[in-house]
Amino acid sequence: MRAAYGQEMKALEYLSDKDGIVEVFCPQWMQERMVRGKKVKKFVSILPNALFVRTTQQVLRNYIGVPPLTFFHHYYQPYKDAEGKDIENGRKPIIIPDYQMRSFRKWLEADTEDKIYLNDTFHFKHNDLVRVTDGNFEGFIGHVVRLKGQTRVGVNIEGVGFICTTYIPKHCLELVKS
């Protein structure tokens, strides 16, 4: 979902206790900035104006664009064909599969410095899904990638971008059977 500039936390607070809303999530991470010569840590939204809501389309219709959430809208993606080219002018709300959302949350919770977020998608060489079995990213499901000369596990989050773990030793990976 999309909220007007800086309103995602207001929408999160409002929606979190409403009937039919299973879960509301606003991805943030700690960022360090210099303010008047002092280091200040502050939580900053990874995806500005984005909010993830787990519910049904029917329930969500009751909250979109109506007071007090007039600033709250669908986050749309264009219809695409098999090659990823835009079709017509139609748009549909982005729906993120559960395993991608779980991996995104696990990635966000991991307390490491070298994890990667790209506002783009990544083309995987092999399409095998793996699960991390040990370490900070235990339970993370994604594809094996080589970035910065290291074995990592990455996930394309539908309509959002690409996230990637830090270095993962190969003995900490297991193949996920479909």
PyMOL commands that set and color helices and strands:
alter all, ss='L'
color gray80, all
select helices_A, chain A and resi 8-15+57-61+98-109+170-172
alter helices_A, ss='H'
color red, helices_A
select strands_A, chain A and resi 2-3+23-25+28-35+38-45+52-54+72-73+76-80+86-93+116-118+129-132+141-147+150-157+161-164+173-175
alter strands_A, ss='S'
color yellow, strands_A
deselect
rebuild
show_as cartoon
